[in-house]
Amino acid sequence: MNRLRTDLDDDMSFERLAEVACFSPFHFHRIYRGMTGETIADTVRRMRLLQAATALTTSERAVIDIAVEAGFDSGRGFTRAFSAFAGMTPSGYRSRHARIDRAIREGDPMEVEIRELPARRVLAMRKLGPYPQVPQVWDALWLWMRQRGLIGRIESCIGLPYDDSEQVPGDRIRYDACVGLIPGLEPPLPDDEVRWLDIEGGPYAVYRHVGPCSLISEAFGRLYGLWLPQSGITLRAAPPLEIYINDRWTTPPDRRMTELALPIEA
């Protein structure tokens, strides 16, 4: 793996990698995929896309030049692959980071409240895929709840975004859509589509985001990149929370309120 990271521009043939790893070429591919969950080609492609993401945010080079350096023959192919990887186009990714960097430079204030949040037991549905696809899992969970007559028992709606979209390929990003229920008879869970999940309580740094859910990732970027370094606060090893305050199905996008909560050390 280290050789792949340092020699992405070299001609690392399958046979050469097997030799470096001291395995027979006959078995190496199966061993590698069993250990990493992806093929060698998948790994090289992912690492080149990570390098491209860095180049997009740290330079003003043309997108097509970055695409060629990442091993793509056309801007269209690069845009398609990068969008699947990052959940947005290369130009959109660059613009998003430019906005976050500008907010950090200008020191836009963020009103963050330190608050003790309770532990919660919730019903959770997992989504694997880029964060822009999150509405799909909420629609699926809502349908699941409606089919079981549980809509009237919903007490809270919380999202758990586990992964950094800059570090994890788009199709591997984990997100749990969660609902807390008013106490009562627990619904049966006949399959793995929905499961019970315990959300850790404790101190959280909470920022109220007002606006479309599509801007939540940008707000998290400002929290991590602007507020946290200046706060002197240490994060706990737990996922952040997206606590939805009003109904996303009936509230206009520009009036939606979401509390973004970072788990912090006491």
C-alpha positions in Angstrom: 0.0 0.0 0.0 2.8 2.4 0.8 4.4 1.7 -2.5 1.2 2.5 -4.3 0.9 5.8 -2.4 4.5 6.9 -3.4 4.6 5.6 -6.9 1.2 6.5 -8.4 2.9 7.9 -11.5 5.0 4.8 -12.1 4.0 1.8 -14.1 3.1 -0.5 -11.2 2.2 -3.6 -12.9 0.3 -6.4 -11.2 3.3 -8.7 -11.4 5.6 -6.0 -10.0 3.3 -5.3 -7.0 3.1 -9.0 -6.3 6.9 -9.2 -6.3 7.2 -6.3 -3.9 4.7 -7.9 -1.6 6.5 -11.2 -1.8 3.4 -13.1 -3.0 2.7 -15.3 -6.0 0.9 -13.3 -8.8 -1.6 -16.2 -8.9 -2.8 -15.4 -5.3 -1.8 -11.8 -4.9 -5.0 -10.2 -6.3 -7.3 -12.2 -4.1 -5.1 -11.5 -1.0 -5.0 -7.8 -1.8 -8.8 -7.6 -2.3 -9.5 -9.6 0.8 -7.3 -7.3 2.9 -8.5 -4.0 1.5 -11.9 -4.6 0.0 -10.9 -3.2 -3.3 -8.8 -4.1 -6.4 -5.4 -2.6 -7.0 -6.9 -0.6 -9.9 -9.6 0.7 -7.5 -6.9 1.8 -5.0 -4.8 3.6 -7.6 -7.9 5.3 -9.0 -9.0 6.4 -5.5 -5.6 7.8 -4.6 -5.3 9.7 -7.8 -8.7 11.2 -7.2 -7.6 12.2 -3.7 -4.6 13.9 -5.2 -6.8 15.6 -7.7 -9.1 16.9 -4.9 -6.0 18.4 -3.2 -4.9 20.0 -6.4 -8.3 21.5 -6.9 -8.3 23.2 -3.5 -4.6 24.3 -3.3 -4.0 25.5 -6.9 -5.6 27.5 -9.7 -4.6 25.0 -12.4 -7.1 24.2 -15.1 -9.4 21.3 -14.3 -8.4 19.5 -17.5 -4.7 19.6 -16.5 -5.6 18.1 -13.1 -7.7 15.4 -14.9 -4.8 14.5 -17.2 -2.4 14.2 -14.2 -4.9 11.9 -12.5 -4.8 9.6 -15.5 -7.9 10.6 -17.4 -8.1 11.2 -21.1 -11.0 13.6 -21.1 -12.5 16.2 -18.8 -15.9 14.5 -19.1 -14.5 11.2 -17.8 -12.8 12.9 -15.0 -15.9 14.9 -14.0 -18.0 11.7 -14.0 -15.4 9.8 -11.8 -14.8 12.7 -9.5 -18.5 13.3 -9.0 -19.1 9.7 -8.0 -16.1 10.0 -5.6 -16.8 13.3 -4.0 -20.5 13.8 -4.5 -20.0 17.0 -6.6 -18.3 18.1 -9.8 -14.6 19.2 -9.7 -15.6 22.9 -10.2 -18.3 22.6 -7.5 -15.7 21.1 -5.2 -13.3 23.9 -5.8 -16.0 26.6 -5.4 -17.2 25.0 -2.1 -13.7 25.1 -0.6 -13.1 28.6 -1.8 -16.2 29.8 0.1 -15.0 28.0 3.2 -11.5 29.4 2.9 -12.9 32.9 2.4 -15.1 32.6 5.5 -12.0 31.5 7.5 -10.0 34.4 6.3 -12.7 37.0 6.9 -13.4 35.5 10.3 -17.2 35.2 9.9 -18.6 34.7 13.5 -20.3 31.4 14.4 -22.5 31.3 17.4 -21.7 28.0 19.0 -23.3 26.8 22.2 -21.8 24.2 24.6 -24.6 21.9 25.6 -25.2 18.6 27.4 -27.2 16.3 25.1 -29.0 13.2 26.4 -28.2 9.6 25.2 -30.8 8.4 22.8 -32.0 5.0 21.5 -33.2 5.4 17.9 -34.3 3.5 14.9 -31.6 3.9 12.2 -31.4 3.2 8.4 -28.0 3.2 6.8 -27.1 4.9 3.6 -23.9 4.3 1.6 -23.2 7.0 -0.9 -22.3 10.7 -1.4 -23.9 13.1 1.1 -26.0 14.8 -1.6 -28.0 11.5 -1.8 -29.0 11.7 1.9 -32.6 12.8 1.1 -33.1 9.4 -0.5 -32.5 7.5 2.8 -34.9 9.9 4.7 -37.6 9.2 2.1 -37.0 5.4 2.5 -37.1 5.6 6.3 -40.3 7.7 6.2 -42.0 5.2 4.0 -40.8 2.4 6.3 -42.3 4.2 9.3 -45.5 5.0 7.5 -46.1 1.4 6.5 -45.9 0.4 10.2 -48.1 3.2 11.5 -45.2 4.8 13.4 -45.3 8.4 12.0 -47.3 9.6 15.0 -44.7 8.3 17.4 -41.7 10.2 16.0 -40.1 12.3 18.7 -36.9 13.4 16.9 -35.0 13.1 13.6 -31.2 12.9 13.7 -28.6 12.3 11.0 -25.2 10.7 11.7 -22.6 11.6 9.1 -19.7 9.3 9.9 -17.2 10.0 7.1 -15.2 12.9 5.7 -16.2 13.2 2.1 -12.7 14.4 1.3 -11.0 11.3 2.6 -13.6 8.5 1.8 -14.7 7.5 -1.7 -18.3 8.7 -2.4 -19.7 5.2 -2.6 -18.3 4.3 0.8 -19.6 7.3 2.8 -21.7 6.1 5.7 -24.8 8.1 6.9 -27.5 6.9 9.4 -30.9 8.5 9.2 -32.4 8.1 12.7 -35.7 8.6 14.4 -36.4 8.7 18.2 -39.8 7.3 19.2 -42.2 8.4 21.9 -42.0 5.6 24.6 -44.3 2.6 23.8 -44.3 -0.8 22.3 -41.1 -1.4 20.3 -41.8 -2.2 16.6 -40.5 -5.6 15.4 -37.5 -5.4 13.1 -37.8 -8.5 10.8 -34.8 -7.6 8.6 -31.6 -5.5 8.6 -33.1 -2.6 6.8 -33.7 -0.7 10.0 -31.9 -1.4 13.3 -31.8 0.0 16.9 -28.9 2.4 17.5 -27.6 4.0 20.7 -26.4 7.6 20.3 -23.9 8.7 22.9 -24.9 11.5 25.2 -22.6 14.1 26.8 -21.2 17.5 26.0 -21.6 18.8 22.4 -20.7 22.1 20.7 -23.9 23.0 18.9 -24.3 25.4 16.0 -27.8 26.1 14.5 -27.8 26.1 10.7 -30.6 27.9 9.0 -31.0 27.1 5.3 -31.1 24.2 2.8 -29.9 20.8 3.8 -27.6 21.0 0.8 -25.5 23.6 2.7 -25.0 21.5 5.8 -21.7 20.1 4.6 -20.4 23.6 4.1 -21.5 24.6 7.6 -19.7 21.6 9.0 -16.6 22.7 7.1 -16.8 26.1 8.7 -17.3 24.5 12.2 -14.2 22.3 11.7 -12.1 24.8 9.8 -13.0 28.1 11.5 -14.6 27.6 14.9 -12.8 24.5 16.2 -9.2 25.6 15.8 -9.9 28.9 17.6 -11.9 27.3 20.4 -9.2 25.3 22.1 -11.7 22.4 22.5 -10.9 18.7 21.9 -13.3 16.4 20.1 -14.5 13.0 21.4 -14.3 9.9 19.3 -17.9 9.9 18.2 -19.8 11.0 15.1 -21.2 14.5 14.8 -25.0 14.9 14.9 -27.5 16.6 12.5 -30.5 17.3 14.7 -33.4 18.4 12.5 -35.6 21.0 14.3 -38.5 21.4 11.8 -40.2 19.2 9.2 -38.0 18.9 6.1 -41.1 17.9 4.0 -43.2 21.0 4.9 -40.7 23.7 5.7 -39.3 25.8 2.8 -35.6 25.1 2.3 -34.4 28.6 3.3 -36.2 28.2 6.7 -35.1 24.7 7.6 -33.3 24.6 11.0 -30.7 22.0 11.7 -28.5 21.8 14.8 -25.0 20.6 14.0 -23.4 19.1 17.1 -19.8 18.2 17.5 -19.0 15.7 20.4 -16.4 17.3 22.7 -14.4 16.4 25.7 -15.9 17.5 29.0 
